[in-house]
Amino acid sequence: MRPYGRSEREPSRVARWLVLWLLFRVMLLSGLLKLCSGDPSWSDGTALDFHYWTQPLPHRLSHYAQWWPGHALSLWIMFAVELGAPALLLVPVARRRCRQVAAAAVALLMAAIAATATTASSTC
């Protein structure tokens, strides 16, 4: 059992590192931009209030996410993923588990954003 098919070969190290570098930059800069923007709603934990209230077509889950008791905690979890997970992406190849944890954290963050953001089904 190989992770790649018989006719496929493993991606080159350069291609793999370029993808990791891109994800590192996108995630880290997303978190830093929010913190350095000067908008006080990011530092006082109310930025997601505006996110849930001002979407063009709010998803049904946005309402429940807004009134969830741990709502303010979700902002700090987002910062932990955007600022912490990128560091785990650049761990050397021998520490594959760190990159898997970082990838899972980013995937869960993106799933949470998708679950509370606008969807095509909301327009029907």
TORMAR-98695 format. One line per 2 residues: their letters; for each residue x, y, z of N, C-alpha, C, CB. Coordinates in pm, 1 decimal, padded with zeros to 6 digits. Atoms other than C-alpha are relative to their C-alpha. Last residue first. Glycine has a CB too. Layout:
TORMAR-98695
A> X:Y:Z:X:Y:Z:X:Y:Z:X:Y:Z ~ ...
END
This chain:
TORMAR-98695
CT> 00124.2:00058.0:00052.2:-03292.9:03013.1:-00295.7:-00118.9:00038.8:00082.6:00009.8:-00149.9:-00006.2 ~ 00060.4:-00090.4:00095.2:-03005.4:03249.5:-00214.2:-00131.6:-00051.1:-00053.1:00093.2:00024.7:-00112.6
SS> 00068.8:-00108.9:-00069.3:-02912.0:03068.4:00104.8:-00072.7:00091.7:-00097.4:00098.9:00080.7:00082.8 ~ 00136.0:00042.2:-00032.0:-02833.6:02751.0:-00092.8:-00079.3:00109.6:00071.7:00003.7:-00125.3:00085.8
AT> 00082.6:-00007.1:00119.7:-02534.0:02925.1:-00250.2:-00143.4:-00038.4:00030.0:00056.1:-00089.8:-00108.6 ~ -00006.9:00119.0:00083.2:-02384.1:02978.3:00091.0:-00090.4:00019.0:-00120.8:-00040.2:-00126.6:00079.9
TA> 00103.2:00010.7:00103.2:-02306.3:03279.4:00302.4:00022.1:-00125.0:-00081.8:-00000.5:00123.9:-00090.9 ~ -00007.3:-00103.1:00105.3:-02091.8:03229.3:00607.7:-00111.0:-00022.4:-00101.8:00139.0:-00001.7:-00070.3
TA> 00071.0:-00119.1:-00045.6:-02148.1:03043.3:00934.6:00000.7:00111.3:-00103.3:00060.8:00050.0:00128.3 ~ 00127.6:00035.5:-00064.5:-02066.1:02688.9:00822.0:-00078.5:00122.6:00043.7:00025.1:-00089.3:00120.4
AI> 00097.4:00039.5:00101.6:-01801.3:02808.8:00574.8:-00135.9:-00029.3:00061.7:00049.8:-00122.0:-00076.5 ~ 00032.8:-00120.7:00077.6:-01614.1:02993.1:00848.6:-00105.6:-00032.4:-00104.3:00126.4:00058.2:-00068.2
AA> 00082.1:-00085.5:-00086.7:-01632.5:02687.4:01073.7:-00041.3:00127.8:-00071.8:00076.1:00034.7:00128.7 ~ 00132.5:00062.2:-00008.4:-01509.0:02463.6:00790.6:-00093.8:00083.9:00087.1:00011.2:-00143.2:00056.4
ML> 00068.2:-00026.8:00126.5:-01220.7:02704.9:00723.7:-00139.5:-00061.6:-00002.3:00082.6:-00053.4:-00117.0 ~ 00031.9:-00143.1:00004.5:-01121.9:02695.5:01090.4:-00076.7:00033.5:-00127.8:00129.0:00084.9:00008.8
LA> 00113.4:-00022.2:-00089.8:-01146.5:02315.7:01095.0:-00041.2:00147.0:00004.0:00034.3:-00047.9:00140.6 ~ 00119.6:00057.9:00062.9:-00923.6:02290.2:00785.6:-00123.5:00021.0:00088.1:00020.8:-00150.9:-00027.0
VA> 00040.6:-00089.3:00108.9:-00668.6:02530.1:00938.2:-00127.1:-00051.8:-00067.0:00113.3:00014.0:-00104.1 ~ 00049.2:-00124.4:-00060.8:-00656.1:02329.6:01261.1:-00048.3:00097.5:-00106.6:00110.0:00065.7:00084.9
AA> 00131.9:00027.1:-00057.8:-00629.7:01999.9:01070.2:-00059.0:00126.1:00061.8:00009.2:-00111.3:00105.6 ~ 00094.8:00014.5:00111.4:-00344.6:02135.0:00856.2:-00141.1:-00026.3:00052.2:00043.9:-00114.5:-00094.0
AV> 00022.9:-00132.7:00058.4:-00159.4:02256.9:01165.6:-00102.3:-00007.4:-00112.8:00131.9:00059.6:-00052.3 ~ 00079.6:-00076.0:-00098.2:-00201.7:01920.8:01340.2:-00032.9:00138.4:-00055.5:00076.3:00012.9:00135.4
QR> 00134.3:00056.9:00004.3:-00080.9:01739.9:01027.0:-00093.1:00072.5:00097.9:00004.6:-00150.4:00032.3 ~ 00067.2:-00052.8:00119.3:00216.4:01975.0:01001.1:-00141.4:-00055.4:-00013.5:00080.9:-00033.1:-00125.6
CR> 00024.6:-00144.0:-00020.7:00313.9:01897.9:01358.4:-00072.7:00060.0:-00118.7:00132.2:00075.1:00023.6 ~ 00118.1:-00013.6:-00085.1:00272.4:01521.6:01297.2:-00034.1:00147.4:00025.1:00022.5:-00072.3:00133.4
RR> 00119.5:-00004.6:00082.2:00519.8:01534.1:01007.1:-00126.3:00023.3:00082.7:-00012.9:-00128.0:-00078.6 ~ 00109.4:-00024.5:-00095.4:00811.4:01614.9:01234.4:-00132.3:00017.1:-00074.8:00029.6:00125.9:00086.7
AV> 00000.4:00107.6:-00098.6:01091.0:01458.5:01024.7:-00114.8:00014.0:00100.0:00132.6:-00003.1:00073.8 ~ 00073.8:00116.1:00050.7:01001.0:01692.8:00738.7:-00008.8:-00111.7:00103.0:00065.7:-00052.4:-00126.6
PV> -00066.4:00089.3:00095.5:01118.8:02000.0:00928.6:-00079.6:-00127.5:-00029.5:00136.3:-00037.5:00052.4 ~ -00082.6:00094.9:-00075.5:00865.5:02227.0:01105.3:00062.9:-00096.6:-00100.9:-00085.4:-00078.0:00109.3
LL> -00138.1:-00005.7:00045.6:00743.0:02496.9:00866.4:00095.2:-00088.1:00081.5:00047.7:00141.8:00004.1 ~ -00013.9:00043.4:00139.6:00374.5:02419.8:00897.7:00144.9:-00008.3:-00044.6:-00075.0:00094.0:-00091.1
LA> -00008.8:00146.7:00005.7:00383.0:02434.2:01278.7:00018.2:-00051.3:-00142.3:-00124.8:-00062.3:00060.8 ~ -00132.2:00038.4:-00051.2:00463.4:02806.5:01269.2:00018.4:-00151.2:-00006.8:00018.5:00049.2:00145.3
PA> -00103.3:-00017.7:00102.5:00162.6:02861.9:01043.6:00139.5:-00038.5:00047.4:00001.4:00142.7:-00046.1 ~ -00012.3:00112.9:00092.6:-00064.6:02700.7:01306.9:00105.7:00022.9:-00108.5:-00134.0:-00027.3:-00065.1
GL> -00076.3:00111.5:-00054.6:00001.7:02962.0:01573.5:00023.7:-00114.2:-00097.3:-00068.9:-00052.4:00118.9 ~ -00134.8:-00041.8:-00039.0:-00100.2:03296.1:01420.8:00086.5:-00115.6:00050.3:-00008.8:00106.2:00106.8
EV> -00063.8:-00081.8:00103.1:-00408.0:03201.0:01218.5:00143.5:00040.1:00035.4:-00082.3:00124.1:-00024.4 ~ -00022.8:00077.7:00121.7:-00505.8:02911.1:01445.8:00075.6:00082.9:-00103.6:-00133.7:-00049.1:-00058.3
AF> -00095.2:00107.2:-00032.1:-00459.7:03098.4:01772.1:00032.3:-00082.5:-00124.1:-00056.5:-00091.3:00110.9 ~ -00134.8:-00058.1:-00007.2:-00627.3:03407.4:01623.6:00104.8:-00107.1:00030.2:00005.1:00110.3:00107.4
MI> -00038.6:-00038.2:00136.1:-00932.2:03201.7:01523.2:00140.3:00059.9:-00002.1:-00101.0:00100.2:-00058.5 ~ -00037.2:00126.2:00065.2:-00944.7:03045.8:01870.5:00045.4:00028.3:-00142.7:-00119.2:-00100.6:00000.5
WL> -00134.5:00031.2:-00049.1:-00939.2:03398.3:02013.4:00048.6:-00133.5:-00054.7:00001.9:-00002.3:00153.4 ~ -00093.4:-00096.3:00056.7:-01236.2:03497.5:01796.4:00142.9:-00032.2:00041.6:-00036.9:00142.0:00043.2
SL> -00028.1:00040.4:00137.8:-01423.6:03178.1:01886.0:00096.4:00096.7:-00069.2:-00130.1:-00009.3:-00079.5 ~ -00112.2:00093.5:00001.0:-01391.3:03262.9:02255.4:00037.2:-00040.1:-00142.6:-00033.9:-00124.5:00082.5
AH> -00122.2:-00081.3:-00003.7:-01617.2:03564.9:02205.4:00124.0:-00088.3:-00002.2:00001.5:00089.6:00124.8 ~ -00017.1:-00076.7:00123.4:-01900.7:03334.9:02094.7:00129.3:00081.5:-00001.5:-00118.2:00092.3:-00019.6
GP> -00144.3:-00007.7:00019.6:-01866.5:03093.8:02385.0:00038.3:00078.5:-00122.9:00057.8:-00137.1:-00008.9 ~ -00067.2:-00058.4:-00116.6:-02225.9:03162.1:02494.4:00152.0:00013.2:-00016.7:-00029.2:-00083.8:00121.7
WW> -00068.6:00107.6:-00072.4:-02361.5:03101.6:02140.0:00075.3:00060.6:00118.3:00098.1:-00078.3:-00094.3 ~ 00054.0:00008.1:-00136.1:-02587.2:03392.0:02041.7:00059.2:-00114.4:00080.3:-00149.6:-00014.8:-00004.9
QA> -00000.1:-00131.0:-00064.1:-02394.2:03493.0:01730.1:-00042.1:-00009.7:00145.6:-00092.0:00095.4:-00074.3 ~ -00138.9:-00028.6:-00037.5:-02320.9:03132.2:01633.0:00008.4:00133.2:00073.5:00091.2:00001.8:-00124.9
YH> -00031.8:00080.4:-00118.1:-02694.1:03059.3:01641.3:00143.5:00024.0:00046.9:-00020.9:-00148.8:-00030.1 ~ 00082.8:-00046.5:-00110.7:-02773.0:03346.4:01404.9:00035.6:-00074.9:00127.9:-00149.1:-00017.7:-00032.6
SL> -00056.6:-00127.0:-00047.9:-02481.9:03261.1:01178.1:-00077.2:00052.6:00120.2:-00000.5:00105.0:-00112.2 ~ -00084.8:00024.5:-00115.9:-02604.8:02899.9:01154.7:00062.8:00127.8:00054.6:00108.3:-00098.6:-00035.8
RH> 00082.8:00025.4:-00118.0:-02891.7:03004.7:00928.4:00084.4:-00019.3:00125.8:-00087.4:-00122.8:-00022.9 ~ 00039.0:00140.2:-00006.9:-02644.7:03154.9:00681.8:-00083.3:-00020.9:00125.6:00124.8:-00093.5:-00000.6
PL> -00042.5:00080.6:-00115.1:-02632.1:03530.2:00641.7:-00054.6:-00142.7:-00006.8:-00045.1:00066.4:00130.1 ~ 00104.5:00101.0:-00013.3:-02678.3:03666.0:00289.6:00037.3:-00091.9:00116.1:-00018.4:-00081.3:-00133.1
PQ> 00103.9:-00030.2:00099.2:-02483.9:03991.6:00255.5:-00117.5:-00096.3:00007.3:00059.0:-00003.1:-00139.2 ~ -00020.6:00079.8:00120.1:-02301.3:03933.1:00584.1:-00110.6:00031.1:-00099.9:00003.4:-00151.5:00033.4
TW> -00009.1:-00076.8:00124.9:-02330.8:04224.8:00822.6:00027.6:-00083.1:-00124.0:00106.1:00102.0:00012.9 ~ 00110.1:-00092.3:00027.1:-02455.0:04079.5:01150.1:00001.2:00055.4:-00141.3:00004.1:00113.5:00097.3
YH> 00127.5:00070.9:00005.7:-02233.3:03769.1:01175.8:-00114.7:00091.9:-00039.9:-00030.0:-00064.2:00134.1 ~ -00004.6:00103.7:00103.8:-01912.0:03947.8:01082.9:-00135.3:-00068.2:-00013.4:00109.0:-00104.2:00032.0
FD> 00018.8:-00066.4:00129.3:-01997.9:04255.0:01288.1:00000.1:-00100.9:-00113.6:00109.3:00104.8:-00023.1 ~ 00136.1:-00054.4:-00002.2:-02041.0:04045.3:01600.0:-00030.2:00063.7:-00135.1:-00017.3:00104.0:00115.3
LA> 00089.3:00098.5:00059.8:-01726.3:03858.1:01495.0:-00146.0:00040.5:00010.4:00020.0:-00134.0:00065.4 ~ -00003.7:-00005.0:00146.3:-01524.3:04172.6:01557.5:-00094.6:-00100.1:-00064.7:00140.7:-00025.0:-00048.7
TG> 00134.6:-00018.9:00054.7:-01633.8:04199.9:01920.8:-00004.3:-00002.0:-00152.9:-00056.5:00130.3:00049.4 ~ 00073.8:00124.1:00020.7:-01326.2:04052.2:02090.0:-00138.6:00013.3:-00057.9:-00010.4:-00069.4:00125.6
DS> 00095.9:00017.7:-00109.5:-01178.0:04369.1:02241.4:-00092.5:-00120.4:-00020.9:-00083.2:00125.6:00015.8 ~ -00065.5:00018.5:-00129.6:-00860.9:04351.6:02030.5:-00098.9:-00017.6:00115.0:00089.9:00117.6:00028.8
WS> -00081.8:00121.6:-00000.5:-01030.6:04288.3:01698.0:00062.5:-00023.4:00135.8:00109.0:00008.1:-00106.3 ~ 00088.9:00115.8:-00013.2:-01309.2:04541.5:01762.6:00078.5:-00131.8:-00003.9:-00105.7:00001.5:-00111.5
PD> 00009.7:00050.7:-00137.7:-01046.3:04808.6:01833.1:-00088.7:-00123.6:00014.0:-00052.4:00108.4:00089.9 ~ 00141.6:00009.9:-00032.1:-00963.2:04846.8:01462.1:-00014.7:-00059.7:00139.7:-00075.6:-00086.0:-00105.8
GS> 00037.9:-00114.3:-00082.7:-00599.7:04952.9:01441.8:-00146.9:-00000.6:00037.4:00032.8:00127.8:-00071.0 ~ 00088.4:-00090.4:00073.4:-00537.2:04719.9:01148.6:-00036.1:00124.7:00079.5:-00125.8:-00072.5:-00039.4
CL> -00068.1:-00126.9:00029.0:-00232.7:04561.3:01313.1:-00089.5:00101.5:-00069.2:00121.1:-00025.5:-00085.5 ~ -00053.8:-00060.4:-00121.8:-00422.6:04275.1:01480.6:00058.8:00138.7:-00024.0:00105.7:-00090.0:00059.4
KL> 00110.1:-00031.5:-00091.0:-00637.5:04193.8:01178.8:00050.9:00070.8:00125.5:-00075.6:-00127.9:00038.5 ~ 00074.7:-00112.7:00056.2:-00345.9:04219.6:00939.7:-00114.1:00040.8:00091.2:-00054.0:-00035.1:-00138.3
LG> -00072.9:-00123.7:-00029.4:-00136.8:03995.5:01163.7:-00073.1:00123.2:-00052.0:00139.7:-00005.9:-00060.3 ~ 00008.1:-00032.3:-00142.7:-00396.3:03717.2:01157.4:00067.6:00131.2:00034.8:00061.4:-00110.3:00081.1
SL> 00140.9:-00023.4:-00030.4:-00438.4:03720.5:00779.4:-00017.0:00037.4:00146.8:-00084.1:-00124.4:-00033.7 ~ 00031.6:-00138.7:00035.7:-00063.2:03762.8:00735.7:-00146.8:00033.4:00024.3:00034.8:00025.9:-00145.9
LM> -00065.6:-00091.6:-00092.9:00001.4:03442.1:00927.9:-00036.0:00145.3:-00030.8:00151.7:-00018.9:-00005.4 ~ 00058.3:00009.6:-00134.1:-00258.0:03239.8:00737.4:00061.5:00100.9:00096.3:00018.0:-00140.8:00055.0
VR> 00141.3:-00039.6:00003.3:-00162.4:03357.5:00387.7:-00059.7:-00000.3:00140.3:-00080.3:-00093.9:-00091.8 ~ 00013.7:-00145.2:00018.8:00213.0:03345.2:00451.5:-00145.0:00045.2:00004.7:00061.8:00041.8:-00132.3
FL> -00059.1:-00069.3:-00114.1:00216.8:02993.8:00597.7:-00022.7:00150.8:-00011.7:00151.0:-00031.2:00009.9 ~ 00098.2:00010.8:-00107.0:-00019.3:02865.4:00328.1:00048.5:00071.8:00125.7:-00029.4:-00147.1:00030.9
LW> 00116.9:-00080.3:00035.6:00213.4:02999.8:00059.2:-00104.4:-00004.1:00110.8:-00060.9:-00049.3:-00131.7 ~ -00039.2:-00140.5:-00016.0:00523.0:02859.2:00230.7:-00117.5:00093.1:-00031.0:00119.9:00033.3:-00091.7
LV> -00004.4:-00028.4:-00143.4:00357.1:02517.5:00264.9:00034.0:00146.5:00027.3:00102.0:-00090.8:00068.6 ~ 00138.1:00001.1:-00047.1:00266.9:02517.5:-00105.6:-00005.0:00031.5:00149.7:-00066.1:-00136.8:-00028.7
LW> 00065.0:-00121.2:00051.7:00619.7:02623.3:-00199.6:-00145.4:00008.7:00045.6:00006.9:00003.1:-00153.3 ~ -00039.6:-00114.7:-00082.6:00764.8:02359.6:00032.8:-00061.5:00130.3:-00049.7:00151.7:00012.9:00002.6
RA> 00059.3:00013.0:-00132.2:00567.9:02081.7:-00139.3:00032.2:00120.4:00088.6:00048.4:-00127.8:00066.3 ~ 00143.2:-00027.9:00013.4:00660.6:02200.3:-00487.1:-00069.4:-00006.5:00135.3:-00065.4:-00098.9:-00097.5
VR> 00014.9:-00143.4:00028.6:01029.3:02216.1:-00392.5:-00147.7:00036.4:-00009.7:00073.3:00038.1:-00131.1 ~ -00014.1:-00073.2:-00125.6:01016.9:01874.0:-00231.4:-00019.5:00149.6:-00020.8:00137.0:-00026.7:00062.0
SP> -00137.1:-00042.3:-00030.9:00884.5:01721.5:-00551.6:00002.9:00078.8:00130.3:00058.4:00084.8:-00115.0 ~ -00030.0:-00136.3:00045.9:00547.1:01552.4:-00546.6:00142.4:00039.8:00040.7:-00102.9:00101.2:00058.0
ER> 00007.2:-00098.2:-00107.6:00557.3:01173.1:-00495.5:00031.7:00139.5:-00053.6:00096.8:-00037.4:00114.1 ~ -00117.4:-00007.4:-00085.6:00502.7:00965.6:-00804.4:-00018.2:00113.5:00100.3:00128.9:00020.6:-00084.0
ES> -00025.7:-00132.6:-00055.3:00195.6:00845.7:-00980.0:00127.6:-00002.4:00083.4:-00119.7:00048.0:00085.4 ~ -00056.9:-00086.0:00104.2:00178.3:00540.7:-01208.7:00033.0:00140.0:00051.9:-00096.6:00010.4:-00117.0
RG> -00115.7:00063.1:00063.2:00133.6:00287.7:-00929.1:00066.9:00092.9:-00101.5:-00041.9:-00129.9:-00068.3 ~ 00028.6:00111.0:00090.0:-00095.2:00513.1:-00728.9:00126.8:-00052.3:-00064.9:-00099.4:00042.7:-00106.9
YP> 00020.6:-00044.6:00136.9:00034.0:00729.4:-00444.0:-00027.8:-00121.9:-00085.6:00122.8:00079.2:-00053.4 ~ 00093.0:-00113.2:-00000.4:00006.2:00670.9:-00069.3:-00029.3:00052.0:-00140.6:00055.9:00112.6:00085.2
RM> -00074.5:-00125.0:00009.2:00155.8:00324.6:-00116.9:-00098.3:00115.7:-00001.3:00090.4:00002.7:-00126.4 ~ 00083.9:-00118.0:00000.0:00000.0:00000.0:00000.0:00088.4:00124.4:00000.0:-00095.4:-00000.2:00121.5
END
